[in-house]
Each structure stands twice: as C-alpha cells, then as structure tokens.
C-alpha cells in the first residue's frame, strides 16, 4: 500500500500530470502505468544481463542489441533533455512496446496494448513525470506491487475505489493464501476476478522460489503460457495485469474480458487451484446469472455467486483459497445457508481464517475471512479448522505501518500440521469444530459462534468498604477546600 513518503511522491507526480492538462483520472493512471512499465522493462533487462554474466549463457533480450535498441532503455534516456525524452518515448519506444513486444498478436499483452495511446501532451510534462518516478524508485518499495498499489491509491483518492465492492488484496495476505494452497509447476491456476493479477504473480513467485531448479522444459513452457488464467470486466485492469505478468516472465497467460458469474462464462472443471478476492456487496441482473450457479444459491449477491463459481470451475480434487466478507459466514438468507451447506456437505471445507477488519484499510474497514476448501463432489468435511487472526504485521488503522505482531507465520505453520490442532480448546486462537455442531447452527461459519471466551474473575471489595473510602475522600476534599477559602480571605 502507498503511505507516508511514497504517498507524497505519488501526489507530486499526480499534480504534475494534472497541471499538464490530463485531468481524467483513468487516463492519468493508464499513462502513468505505461511509464512505470517502461521503467520495469529496463530493470528486467538489467537482471537478464546479470544472469548472463554469471552463467556465461546467452539469454533472450527485450531490447535489440543495437545502438537504436539500447537507446530505448530507461537508464539511457532518463537524464536527457525534455525534448529527447519525449521523442524517444512517443515516437520510438511506445510503438516498439505495442508492435514488437506483442508482435505475435496472440498474447494477452499484445491484445490489451493494441489500442493503447500515449497521451502526454508536452515534453515538459513527460520530463517531470520521469524525474518524479526516478525519485519514487529511490524509496524502499520492497514487497510492493507498485503498479497495482498505485492504481488503488489513485482511485481511493478520487473516492471511486471499491464502488463495486472491489478491494486489492494486501501482498502479505495474498502470499499467506498462496502458501496455504502451495501451487506446483503442474498446477493450472485461475483468479476469476483478477484485477492487477496479484494472486497470479504471487503464485508464480512461489513456484519459482520452490521449484526453479527442478522444473522441466515442459513445465517452464507452461509457466510462461497457459498455467495462469485471469478474468476481469475492467479493460484497464486487464491491461495492467498483462503488463505485470509479462514482467514476471509470463508471456502468454489467459487474461480475458469476462463477467465470470454470468451466463457467458461456461468454464467448468478446468483448474487445479483458484485464488481470489471477488467483489463484495455487488449485485447483478438476475437474468444474467449462470443457471448452474443459481442452483447452488439462488441469489444476485456476487460474494455468494463467486464462491459457487469457484466450485464449478475447479477440477475434482482442485483447491481454493478465497476471501469473503463476514456476511457470507453467518448470513441467514436461504442463499447464504445453501452455499455454506454445499461447501460442508458436498465438498471438503478445511479452514475458516477470520481476519481483523483493518486488513483492507485505508480503503475499507470491512470484516473478512479466508475460506480454504477442496472440491470433491462427495463430501469429506468432518471438522473445520478455525483461526482468529488478530494481526497481519501492520497496524490496523488507516496508516497501516509495520508492527511486530503478526499471526501469518503461525497460521501457515499450524495449517500444514493440523493433526497437532486436534486437542486445542475453543478458548485458544485456533481450534477444530465438528461438522455436526456446524450443521446444528444452520452451517454458521463465524468464529464467534464457536469460540469460548474465558472471563477472568475479579474480586471486588465489599460495598461498605468502598463507601467508607468515599466518605474519607469527601472529608479530605472538604478540608482542603476550607484551607483554600481561608487563603483567599487572607
């Protein structure tokens, strides 16, 4: 998330762009994203150069190894005068990105960049933004998805963020969910509400860090191609996600414009893993909802329909970790209860991880939970593991500053050793609840329904002792008041 010094630097860039005549917020975000992508292409090329020097093996390059090609790299033009920077980006680099990087015409990147337009009006504005970004990149951006975080910050600043219940998932929560599911090089992974592709990128990073040295050529081919799929209804999101994925060596993912819960999406039993933070509190036209989703829970509420969708899109044995608002856990409508019953009776619901309401601040104070389940079609839930997360490593106010309290490592450790959880009591931070108990409570999955609170016994003094103490205080106050009055008379 963007806060503090970084926020101030982003605000300065925004002001410069606005002063230059670009006032449409989405245009500002798109144009700024293009420049950040151009910067990141050079960073990626520098990493390739370092690997070549270490391994002494030639690798694929982004920029041609010619004077003209190397002149398109950020570090080679950023310090030039305004006119040269503008001419390089507008007339040479931007056409190169659109036409050469996506020249196959098949990749998500080429599809969503084909209609991209460079709209900065003057060399002076471009120079200011390039200088501002250089200043921004001097900050510690470790752990940030800068493009995605910037997008959300800009929308929030304009009071349009989350208007459809959409909130970006903090990196530490995404990474926790990925580590709970543990994708492998053979997994086919999807986020049906992908936004800026954060879950797909976190999954890719997990696979690379755990399997890079043992992956086969076929697995690497799938990694750069059809291992990852994402859908969204926002063209800007699709463009940003395709750029983000390309920077992570995922060249031809399936990134498509799709209303995932509508009748136009017929995907079923396709994926091994789904990781998602679907829209909260949204509603869609009932006539447009896919019929098989309505059979699971007859509703227009997107937070329910998406969970039903995940079940349909997973292969048997496929696993999902998704974020839901707390209302999904305890809602009393027929649709709410039907969905929870479907998860518990017909599939294997493994875990409900209750998260503190500050996780999505400063954008929203909504209370949420992570559901972890496996599609079986034949039941399998005999008990459900609950965890009461109290901290995620950041303060739970609008500032979201780093703090020492962090339950995420404990969650991951306990989830992967659930046998050791069997004897924990409901007064503990994590515990199991039997399926029969959950069924008796209309399949309620809110942790407070089952958590037992131990109240510390407090021994109070007898009333006459307290009253005597009060009388003594009144006497003392009266005596001191009398002294003050006498001093005033003197």
N, C-alpha and C positions, 0 to 999 in steps of 0.2 A: 504494500500500500504506500501511497505517496504522502509523506508528512514532513514537518519541520523544514530543514534547509532545502531538501529536494522539492517540496511543495512551492517554496518561494521562487526557486529557479524555474519551475514549470510555469508559474504565474507570470514571470517576466517574459518568457517565450510567448505565452498566450497574448499578453499585452502588445508585444511587438507585431504579432501576426494581425491582431485586431486593428491596430493603428495603421497597418499597411493596406487595409481595405477588405480583408477577408473576415466577414462577420457571421457567416453561417457556421454554427458550432460543429456540425458533422463535417463540413468542408475543412475546418481548422484541424480536426482530429485526423482526417484522412491524409491531408497534406503533411502534417507533422509525422504521421506514421510512415509515410514514404521516405522521408529524410532519415528517420531512425533506422529503417530497413537498409537504406544505402550505407549508413554508418556500420551496421551489424554485418553486412556483406564483407566489408573490409576486415572486420575483426575475425570473421570466419576464415578469410583468405590468409590472414596472418597466422592463424592456428595451423592451417594446412602447410604453410611454409616451415613452421617449426617442426612439424611431424616429418616433413621431407628431409630436413637437416638431421633429425635424429635417426631415421630409418634408412636414409640414402635411397629411398624409393620414390619414383615419380608418382604424383597423385593428380587427380582431376582438379583443375583450377576453375574459378568463377570468371576471372578476368583474363583476356588473352595476354600472353607474354610478349607483347609488343609495346613500344612507347605509347601508342594511342590507347591500347587496352589498359596499361598501368596508370595512365593519366586519369582514368575513371575512378580510381580508388580514393576513398575519403581522405586518407592522410596525405595524398599527393595534391589535393586541390583545396583543402580546408583553409590554408593560410594565404591563398591567392587573393587578388583584389575582387571586389564585389562583381564586376562585370565578367571576370573569368570564371568565378564560381557559378554564376547564373547560367552562363553559356554552356559550361561543362555539364551541369545537371539537366538543364532544359533540353538542349539540342543533341546531346550525345549520350549521357548516362541514362536518362529516363527512357528514351527509345531502346537502348540496349537492354534494360531490365524487362521491358514489355515484349520485345521481339526476339531477343537472343536467349534469355534465361528460360523463357517458356516457348521456345521455338517448336517443340513437339506438338503443341496445341492440345495435348491430352491431359496434362497435369492440372490439378486444382489451381495452382499458381497462375498458369497461363490463362485459364478460363476467367478468373476473377481480376486479373490485371489487364485483360484485353481492352476494357473500357476505362481504364484509369487515365486521368488527365492531370498534368502538372499545372497548377493554377496560381502559383506565387506570381504576383504582378510585376515586381521590380527586383533588380539585383540587390538593392539595399536591404530589402526585407529578407531575402534569402541569406545574405551575409549575416544579418543579425540572428537569424534562427540557427544557422550553422555554428556561429560563435556561442550562442546560448546552449546548444546541445553539447558542444565541446566542454563547456563549463559544467553542465549537468553530469556528463560522463566522468568527470573528475571525482564525483562523490562515490561513496561506497554503495553500490547497487546490488550487492550480494544477496541472492535469494529472491530477487525481484523479477517478475515478468514485466519489463518496463513498458512495452507497448500496451499490454493488457491493463496494467495498473494505471497508466496514463489515460487510457480510454475511459475507464470508470471514473477517475478523478474529474475529468472534464465534464462528463455527464452529470455527476453529482453537483459540481459547481453551478451547473445550469438548472438544477432542480428537476432533471429529467431521468436521473438514474433510478432504475428499479420500478419504472412506471407500470411494467407488466409483471412485477414480482421477480425480476431477474437481478441477481447479485453475483458478482465474481467471487469465486472461492479463494480464500487466502491460501498462499503456497503451502504453509505448514499443514493445513487441513487436507489439501489435495495429496500431499506426499504421504500423510498418515493413511489415507484411504488406499492409495496405491500399495503401500507396504502391508496393509491388511490383506489385500487380494493377491499380491505378488504375481504379476504377469510374467510370462516366459516368452522366449523367442518364437514359440509355436502358437501363441495366443492371437486371436483376432479380436481387436479392441474397438469399442464404439462409445461415443458420447452423443446421444441424440439431441442434446441442447448445448452444442459445443462452445458457443461464444468465441473466445480468442484461442481455443484449443488447449487450455491449461492442463486438463486431465490427460489429454493425449501426449503432451510434451512431458509431463511428469512420469507417465508410463514409459515413454521412450528412454528417458534418463535412467529410470530404474533398470530397464532391460540392459542398457549399455553398461551400467556400472556393475551389474551382477553376471553378465553373460558375454561381454565383449570378446574375451579371449577364447571362447569355446564355440561361438556361433559359426554355423556352416555358411557356405556361399549362398545357398538357397534361402537360409534364414535372413541373411543380410539383404538379399533381393526383396524379400517380403517386408523387411523393416523399412526400406526406403519406399515401398509401394503400398500394397493393399492391407498391411497389418492394421492400419489405423483408419477409422471412419468417423466423420463428424457431420452433424446436420444442424442447420440454423435457418431462421427466417429473416435474418438481418444481413443484407448484402455487405455492409461494412464489416460485420463480424467475420463473414466468410473470407473477405479479402485479408483481414488481419490474421486470421487463423492460418490461411495458406502461406502467408509470408513467415509467420512464426515457425510453422512446421518445416518449411524449406531451410530455414536457418539451423534446424536441428537434423539436417540430412534426410528428411522425409520428403521426397521429391514428388511422388505421385500418390498421395493419400486420397481416399474418397471423401471429399469435402463438398457437400451438396446443399443447395437451397431446398429445404423440405420442412413442411409442417408435420412434425413427427407423429402427432396423435390424430391426424386427420385420415380420411379415407384414402388419400393419395399415397400414404405410406403403407405398403403391404409387406414389409420385411418381417420375416418370421424365422426363428430358429437359425440365426445366421452367425451369432457372435459368442465367443468364449467368455468375454469379460465386458461388462458395461460399468463405466464410472461416470457419474453425472451429478449435477446440481440443477435440476429442472426448475422452470419458472414457478414461483409461489403465487398463490392467490389470484391466479388468472382464470378467466372463463372464456370458452369458445362456443361457437354456434353448435347447438346440439345435433343439428342435421349433418354437420361436417365431421362429427366424431366417428372414428372407425367402429364398426358394429361389434367386432370381437372384443374391443376394449370395454364397450358398454355392457357386454355380457358379464364381465368381471365386476365392474362397478358402474352402474348407470348414473352418470353424472357429467357435468360440464367443467368441473374443477380440474385444472391442469395438474395440480400437485398429486391428485389421485390417479388421473389417466396416465401420467408418465410412469408411475410405478407398475401399473398394469401393462404398459407398453414394454417396459424392460423385461417382464416375464415372457412376453410374446417373442421379443427379438433374440433372447438368449437361446442357445442350444441346450438340450438336456445335459445337465452337469455344469452348465455355464454359471458364472458367479457375478454378483453385482454388489457394489457399494455406492449408495446414493444418499443425498441429503434431502430431508423432508422437513417441512415446518411441523412444530409440535402438534398442530391440529390433526395431522394425519394419524398421530398415535392414539388420540383419545376422542376424536370426533364421534358424535352419536348418531349421525345420519345412517341410513341403510347402506349408502355407498361406502362410507368410511369403514363400517363394520364388515361389509362384504370383502373389501380389499384386504383388511387385516386377516380375516378368516381364510382367504385364498392363500396368503403367504404362509400361514401357520399350518393349515390342514392339508394343502396340496403341494407344498414345497418345503424347503428347509430354511427357516429363518434362524440365523446363527446369532446375530448380535444387534442390540439397540444401544447406541452410544449417545447419551444425552449431552449436548454441548451448551455452554453458557450463552446467554443472549447477546453478549458483547462481541461474539466472534465476527459478525458482519458489520460492526461499526467501523467507520463513521457513516456508512451508507444505510444501515438498518439495524434496529435493535431486536429483530425477530428471533424468537427462540427456535432452535432446530435440533435435529438428531441425525445420526448416520445409521442407516439400515444396511446390514450385510446379510445377503441371502444367496442360496443356490437353487436354481431351477431344477426340480426333479419330476414334477408331474405326478408324483406318487407319495407325497408327504415326506416325512423324515424329521420333523420338528418334535422332539420330546421335551426339550427345555430350551429357554432363550437366555443368553448372557446379556446382562445389563451393566453398563458402566456410567457413572456420574462424573463426567469431565467437569472440572472446576476451573482449569487454567490451560491455555494453549501456548504459553511462552510470551504472551503480550498482554499489556494492560487491557482491561475490558471497557475502557472509556473511549471517547472519540479519538484520543491521541494514539492509542494502540502502540505504546512504547514497549520495547523488550523488557521482560521481567524474568526472574529466576524460576518462578513457579510454572511448571509445565507437565501436564499429565500424559502428553502424547507418547513419550518413550514407554511409560508404564502400560498404556493401552495396547501398544503393539506387542510388547513382551507378554502380557497376560493373554491376549487373543491367540497367540501362537503356542500357548501352553494351557489350554482350557481345562485339561484334566486336573490341574492343580487348583482350579477355582471351585471345585465341587463342594468343598466343605466350608466355603466362605458364607458368612451370615448376611442377612439383609440389612444389617447395620453397617456393613463395610461399603467401600466405594464401588466395588463390583461384586456381582453375585448372579447366580442362576435362579430362574423362576420356571417351575414345571408348566408344561403346556396345559394341563388340566386346570391349573389355577388361572392361567390367562383366559382360557375358554369360559370359565365361570364369570369372568369380569367383562363379558362381551368383547373379548380379544383386545382389551385395552393394553397399550404398549408404553404408556407413560411411566417413567421410572418411579415417580412419586406414588403411584398406585401400590407399589410393592416394597418400596424402601421403608425400613423401620428406623425411626428416629429415637435415639436414647436421650431422654431428658435428665439432666443432672439434678439430683435432689439438693435443694437449698434449704438449710435450716435457718429460719428467721427467729429473732428474739421475741419473747412474749410481749403482748400489747402493752401491759402496764410498764414494762422496762422502757419501751420506746416512748411512751407518754411521759414518763419521768424525765427522760433525756430532753424531750421537747420543752417541758416546764423549765428545766435548768437553763436551756438556751434562751428562753424568753426572759428569764430573770437576769441573765448576763447582758442581753441586749438592752433591757430597761436600765440597768445600772450604767452601762456605757453611754446611753442616750442622756441620762441625767448629768453625767460628767460634761458632756459636750454642751448642754444647755447652760451649765454653770460657767463654763469657759467663755461662752458667748456673752453672758451678762457682765462678766468681769472686764 
